Every structure is written in C-alpha cells, then in structure tokens.
Amino acid sequence: MRKVNNIVVVGVGQMGKGIAQVCLMAGYNVTLMDIQEDIIKNAVNYIKNGLNKLESKGQLLGGLTTTGILKNLNTTTNLIDAVNDADYIIEAIIEKLDIKQKVCKGALDNSPDHCIFASNTSSIRITDIAKTSKKPANVIGMHFFNPAPLMRLIEIIAGEKSSKEAIDIGVEVGESLPCLRGERYVPQVLKDRPGFIVNRVLAPGRIYSDYIYDLAYKKGIPWEQVDADVSNPKAPMSQLVVADFVGRDVSLHTAEYYAETLSSDFAPGEFVRKQVAEGNLGQKTGRGFYDWSKGRPKPDLSKKAGIVNPMVYTAIQANEGCRILEEGVCQSWKVIDEAILAGMNFPGPMKSATENYKQMVELLEEYSEKLKKSYIKPVELLRSGEFVDMV
C-alpha cells in the first residue's frame, strides 16, 4: 500500500479546519487550500489556538510542540499549486454536487497519478462526485463529524468505481488521525447510497423536525421550549444550537438533495425556507434559531413545549436503519449503533428497536398518516423483526 505523506485539505471552513488540525497532529505535511484568503487565515488561527491549548494541557503526544507541528503546514488559494505533490486530498467544500465535481476533476487532473481524492460530503453519492473525473478509481468518501478533533467517527465510502486500494488507504489514514475523545471508529460504507450510515439513519427525523418547527412557528412557541423537547440534556450542545452551528442553509440543501434522491417527503419545511430566505443561517450569520452575536448561546431548557414525542424520532431512525440494511449499505445493526455513538455522542436506535420494534411499527403507521408522509411507513425488515439477527 502506498504511503501517504502529503495531505491537501480543500475548503478550510467550519469542517475543513478541524480536519486539517488532526492531519497535522498525525504528522502529515498539510496544505490548506481555499479560494478566500480570510478563510485560510481564520483556519490557521483556529489550528494554532487548538494546538496551543492541547500543548498547555500536555495533550500533544510524542513530545510534539505547536511550533514543530506548524512547520508541516502550508497554505494557498491556488488548487493546482496545492495538489502538485499531493498523496491524498480531503475535500470539505459546500454541499453542491456541481462544485464538488469541478474540484474533484481539477484536483485529480493536476495531482500525481497515485493521489486519492476523499470527499467529506455528508450526503452526496461518491459515484456522482467522481463522474467527471478521469480517475474515478481514486475517488472515495471520507466523512468526518464536527468538530473533527473531538468526534470519533470517520465513515469511508466506496463509490461504484472506487478501487480497493483507495478504500484501504482511506481507512488507514482515518485510523491514523488522533481524536481527543477516544479511539477512532472507521467503518466502511459498503454501498454508495445518499447519506451513508449515520446521516442517512438520522435524515428522516428532519421530516418530523420540520413538522415541529412549522407548528412551533405558527403557534409562537419559544425556541428554547422546542429545544428542551428535542434535546438530550447531557449533550454538549442542544439540538437547535447544533442546527445553528451546522447552518440552516446546509439543512435546506441537504433536505433538497434527499427530496431529489430518496423521496419528495424530505422537501424542506416552511420555517427553514423562511430562515434561509432571510439570511438567518445560524452561527455563520449571527442568527438562526438563536442570537449568536455574543458567542455560543446557552438556552434555558428547563421548560418544555410538550409538542414532541421522542419515541417518534427513535422509531423513524430505526426504520431507516432497517432500510439501509435492506439496501446493503452495511450488514449489522450494531455497526449502525456504534457509528451513531461515535459520530453523534448519543445511542443509536437499533438496540431499542430489537426490543420494541412492534410498538415502533404501530407508531410509524400513526405518524405517517398524521404527517401525510408515506416515507416513514415501516419497512418490511422492521415489521418482521428479522433485522434482530443481523449482528
């Protein structure tokens, strides 16, 4: 297997800068590439601050120092210059297929023949990204979870033409990257379907979320109370803070993509369309569900709205878990649960489903009618309970 020394991170915004930091911490030579100089400067400052904090706490392993690590860091706004001697490219740009295709083609056309192009897409099929490239065998998915230094999961996704060597290199690189919260979990996604494992299983929950957000908006219910309904009180960030952190535009684009590739039932709700139209995208614009002008909001979750049934989310997710098992995206419900725990810091739905699938079937029948969304009707594998033996 070819050795990876030089990694290029293309797109160093919210996700890319964290990816670049862990690549540097693993000892790779890293080049940051973005079309905007101010984004690169912000990323460099983020990395320096992150490394300095770790060094002050004695958490840089092997006697490394911030100064020593940063000697391996380069930056550029020119894609061709960035990939000239790259062994491995990690793309972390906007979730737009045509833009990803353009970057993929440009990167592989101007990099060494052995170079691997790994897209950090959260939902788009790797096969589609590779379509315009002359080297589709070198294109894989490498899906990190935000923030990359803290979240253990990295999904490695095979496109229809990805080579085994490219996948093996992707797994090896993923497993080499340090994580501040434990050992990396790097599962292979066996079939190139939208959303892969974690985001795919969680995706249909947005159908219920949009129903809740639209209902709350129309009734004038405070967002803190809705947040209290949908959030795990032990999570580092509440659900609506996370939604703002990710970006409401990202949520809209992802919903539109799933509506196109999976079912029209994913079409974005009225309120998220309003947020995006008004430019209230979350942290990046200073306002989303919350006001971010004074830093990360700390919502009071002491009072609930009482409009959410948490079991509906679990049932919808378990149903989607059974759907991706039917599709062959993975072969074990335990992989689904472990991936969600590693990527989201909360338990997956499948263990609960092994014990409660009959009740989940009844709940999904009720809510598919209530929301008028046939996509969340129970699939056959959940109805039958045969997934229980797929361990």
C-alpha positions, -999 to 999 in steps of 0.1 A, spaced: 0 0 0 13 34 -9 25 56 19 7 89 25 29 119 34 13 150 18 -23 158 25 -42 187 10 -74 199 26 -96 218 1 -121 240 18 -110 250 53 -142 265 67 -161 250 97 -152 214 90 -120 216 70 -100 235 96 -107 207 122 -98 181 97 -65 199 89 -57 201 126 -59 163 132 -40 156 100 -12 178 113 -14 162 147 -9 128 130 24 140 115 13 146 79 25 175 57 -7 195 53 -16 222 28 -47 243 34 -64 254 2 -94 278 -1 -104 304 -26 -107 331 2 -76 343 20 -95 353 51 -109 318 55 -74 304 53 -62 329 79 -91 320 102 -83 283 98 -46 288 106 -56 308 138 -80 281 147 -54 254 144 -27 274 163 -51 281 191 -62 245 192 -27 232 193 -16 257 219 -45 247 242 -35 210 238 2 217 244 -6 237 276 -26 207 289 1 182 279 -22 166 254 1 166 224 15 131 222 51 120 214 68 152 227 53 173 199 50 210 201 28 235 184 58 251 167 71 218 155 37 207 141 31 240 123 64 236 104 44 210 83 17 235 74 14 253 41 -14 274 26 -25 285 -9 -55 299 -28 -45 280 -59 -58 245 -64 -32 234 -90 -3 246 -67 -19 228 -37 -22 194 -53 10 193 -73 27 168 -50 -3 156 -30 -7 119 -20 -42 124 -5 -67 152 -9 -96 158 15 -124 180 0 -146 198 26 -164 224 5 -201 233 1 -226 205 -4 -232 213 -40 -227 184 -65 -216 205 -95 -190 224 -74 -176 191 -59 -174 176 -93 -154 206 -106 -130 205 -77 -126 167 -79 -118 168 -116 -94 198 -112 -76 182 -83 -71 148 -99 -61 163 -133 -33 182 -116 -20 158 -90 2 127 -92 -14 95 -106 -15 78 -72 -32 106 -54 -65 98 -37 -94 123 -36 -115 119 -5 -147 139 -3 -160 149 31 -196 151 17 -222 144 43 -248 131 19 -239 132 -19 -231 99 -36 -194 94 -42 -201 79 -76 -218 112 -87 -188 133 -75 -164 110 -94 -184 112 -127 -165 139 -144 -130 127 -132 -106 107 -154 -96 87 -123 -128 76 -106 -110 46 -90 -91 72 -69 -122 88 -56 -137 78 -22 -158 93 6 -142 103 39 -170 116 61 -158 133 93 -181 146 120 -179 180 135 -157 190 152 -132 166 137 -107 167 167 -135 156 191 -158 133 172 -145 97 168 -163 86 137 -150 87 101 -171 69 75 -151 56 45 -174 53 15 -168 33 -17 -181 47 -49 -191 23 -77 -157 26 -93 -135 32 -62 -105 8 -61 -99 -15 -31 -65 1 -27 -81 36 -24 -105 24 2 -78 6 22 -56 38 21 -87 58 33 -92 35 62 -55 36 71 -54 74 70 -86 76 90 -74 53 117 -41 73 120 -58 105 129 -59 113 166 -92 120 184 -94 138 218 -123 118 230 -111 82 224 -103 58 197 -113 64 161 -142 43 147 -137 40 109 -164 18 94 -166 11 56 -199 20 39 -205 -9 15 -229 7 -9 -229 42 -22 -263 55 -11 -272 91 -1 -263 99 35 -242 67 40 -248 53 75 -252 80 103 -267 109 83 -289 85 64 -303 69 95 -309 103 111 -321 121 80 -358 111 80 -360 126 115 -359 160 97 -394 152 83 -407 152 119 -385 181 129 -398 203 101 -433 195 111 -425 205 147 -406 237 137 -435 248 114 -460 240 142 -440 260 168 -435 289 144 -472 292 137 -482 289 174 -454 313 185 -438 288 208 -404 299 221 -375 281 205 -359 273 239 -390 253 248 -389 234 215 -352 228 221 -360 214 255 -384 190 238 -359 177 212 -326 178 231 -307 154 253 -299 174 285 -265 156 287 -254 165 252 -225 191 248 -248 213 227 -286 213 225 -303 203 192 -312 237 180 -277 251 189 -262 222 168 -287 231 140 -274 267 141 -238 256 143 -241 234 112 -260 261 93 -297 263 83 -286 266 46 -268 233 49 -300 218 63 -320 232 35 -296 220 8 -294 185 24 -332 183 26 -335 193 -11 -309 166 -20 -328 139 -1 -360 151 -17 -344 146 -51 -327 113 -44 -348 94 -18 -383 108 -15 -402 141 -20 -413 137 16 -379 152 25 -389 186 9 -378 214 34 -405 228 57 -419 263 56 -398 276 85 -364 265 73 -371 281 39 -380 313 57 -348 313 78 -326 308 47 -345 334 27 -340 360 54 -303 351 58 -307 337 93 -283 308 88 -271 302 123 -236 309 138 -221 320 105 -245 349 101 -250 357 138 -286 345 140 -306 313 134 -329 298 159 -308 318 184 -288 350 186 -250 343 182 -238 379 184 -223 373 219 -210 338 212 -225 304 215 -260 307 230 -268 289 262 -306 282 260 -326 276 291 -340 241 287 -359 240 320 -393 243 303 -406 221 276 -431 229 249 -447 195 251 -452 191 214 -427 164 207 -429 126 211 -393 115 214 -402 79 205 -412 91 170 -377 101 163 -363 67 176 -389 48 155 -382 68 123 -344 62 128 -348 25 135 -370 22 104 -343 39 83 -317 17 99 -336 -13 86 -340 3 52 -302 7 48 -297 -29 60 -321 -39 32 -301 -19 7 -268 -34 18 -252 -1 30 -240 -21 60 -247 -56 73 -251 -52 110 -274 -32 132 -246 -30 157 -224 -11 132 -253 15 129 -255 20 166 -217 22 171 -213 46 142 -240 69 156 -225 68 191 -190 76 177 -203 104 154 -231 120 174 -223 111 211 -258 96 216 -270 60 214 -283 47 180 -318 34 177 -313 -2 168 -307 -18 202 -340 -3 213 -357 -15 181 -347 -51 188 -368 -49 219 -396 -26 208 -400 -30 170 -437 -40 172 -446 -8 191 -424 12 167 -444 -2 137 -476 10 153 -462 44 160 -449 48 124 -483 38 110 -499 65 131 -475 93 123 -471 86 86 -508 93 84 -506 123 108 -478 140 89 -490 127 55 -455 113 48 -455 78 33 -417 75 35 -418 69 73 -442 40 70 -425 9 84 -403 -11 60 -406 -49 59 -374 -57 78 -387 -37 108 -422 -52 105 -409 -87 105 -382 -82 132 -357 -102 111 -331 -75 115 -326 -86 151 -304 -114 139 -283 -91 117 -255 -86 142 
